[in-house]
């Protein structure tokens, strides 16, 4: 085991030789400094400090000020405050600044040891226990994946993988992260085969299908409409199951989960198809047929999701026996977001409020285009973390806090997820072929058959056929489509970006969560 590295800052460090000797004998690696400025310099230079002990009353930069600067560098850094003063206001300020523990001088070596065991060694033991448990569960999950799962058991297997992914996030074990990544790849390989075998049957026969995009409103939202309680349907574009699990702890501070369920996004798992399908309550081919003025083909100019409110209105008219008060809001910029946060209570006169929030979708696209976001969301863990940071500081969370006090029914869902793509697959098509990296629609497409689900008769998949020779292909697993022109450039550019449109657990198995405010919620 690597030695735990301690940084200890105290202007009377020479008086602490017995404690330092004790820690060295116990196997800890201790670096000492005599002031806050040196503590910051040493921390930045060392880079791998596990825990910091700070004297509260150092001259110059105090312990509290030093702690604030260290936390700004690394918020998760464990810090123990050591003080001569037991004054309540000092302890309140220190605890409010998120210290992990405090000790009163003169410090007893055994007290120090107990603090280290509690803070550092306990985290190590949790990591080791997590790794050990996952190694056992790994075999069970692999057996499930290869045992011929159905639509529900595939969702359960995916949830298990996500739960382990979140647990292992806190581990420093690159080996466990690599093993989990391999298992998820294996799961996506088998899931792609499963979807390829059954997808056209699902479209043809709803009895054999999971709940899918066209039936989401009628199955999960409309049954809860009544005159006593507003229903808020918050659709977070691109929300994956792992991102929902990241948001769940903050949301459940105010809301109780009544039902945590899932649905399968239709193909393509893209906003134009899946979200229009949700609001229309029908497959894309039927939208194009029944409402041709509200459907824009991939290769045509103009916004592809400009008629969601009209499509929703048509569905409400078809499926509800009486008129209701409802409102549809799409948040695509900062001004609209601020309005939502400020005017949330003005929406409460409606029976149904539908809020489409595009931030996660914009994040995934911006990450592809902007180098700074590629660094901030460099992997799955960082992508989840960025989603969480956005949400807790967003106007939508401000709005949901206000609405909780009004006794709403909250339903959180999405239209599809995203997958981090890693393997390029060459495609050749004409100039009208769609540009999406995870699906293509066009004429005379040439591709590697093993990498795709091919739909040569789009009507069988509920998809429009703009031309007699139009066909669709959907990328399996973590593939992404590239043209031969400038292949190496685009291969490097798009590798490890988050994309959607194809077949994967992350894109197709989507959360739909029903919640109600906890009793006694107040602003």
Number of C-alpha atoms within 10 A of each C-alpha: 4 7 12 16 18 20 21 23 27 23 17 12 15 11 11 13 10 11 15 20 13 15 18 12 9 11 12 17 17 18 17 19 19 18 24 28 17 15 24 19 12 16 19 14 10 12 9 11 19 16 21 23 23 29 28 26 18 19 13 11 15 17 25 21 14 23 29 17 15 22 17 11 13 13 12 11 17 21 22 25 23 22 21 13 12 11 9 9 9 14 16 11 12 21 14 9 13 18 19 17 17 20 19 14 12 11 14 12 16 12 12 18 14 11 18 19 14 13 17 15 14 13 14 15 12 14 19 15 12 17 20 13 12 21 14 10 15 17 12 11 18 15 11 16 22 12 10 12 16 14 18 14 13 20 21 16 18 22 17 13 22 20 15 18 21 16 15 20 16 13 19 12 13 10 11 19 17 11 14 20 14 12 18 22 16 16 23 21 18 21 25 21 14 16 18 17 12 14 17 16 16 18 19 13 9 12 10 13 17 17 20 25 29 21 20 22 21 17 12 20 20 15 10 16 16 12 12 9 17 24 26 27 24 21 20 22 22 30 25 27 24 23 23 22 17 18 18 16 11 14 19 14 12 19 24 16 16 13 13 12 14 22 24 23 29 32 25 27 28 25 20 21 26 26 25 28 28 26 24 27 25 19 25 26 21 18 22 18 12 12 14 11 10 17 24 17 15 20 14 11 8 10 12 17 15 14 17 22 18 15 21 20 16 15 18 21 13 10 12 13 8 7 9 15 11 18 17 15 15 16 18 13 11 12 9 15 18 17 14 23 18 15 12 18 15 9 16 20 14 16 21 26 20 18 19 21 22 17 22 22 21 14 20 22 15 16 20 19 14 11 12 12 17 18 11 13 21 15 15 17 16 15 20 19 17 17 19 19 12 15 19 14 10 16 20 23 17 17 19 23 21 19 23 21 17 17 20 21 22 25 23 19 27 28 33 32 32 26 26 20 20 17 15 22 21 16 16 17 16 11 10 12 20 17 15 18 21 27 26 24 24 22 20 13 17 12 17 9 10 10 21 23 21 18 17 15 16 19 17 15 22 19 22 21 19 16 9 9 13 18 23 24 25 25 27 25 30 25 25 29 26 21 18 12 10 9 13 12 9 15 18 11 12 21 17 19 22 24 26 29 31 33 33 27 27 24 28 29 28 27 25 23 21 23 20 19 24 16 12 10 16 13 9
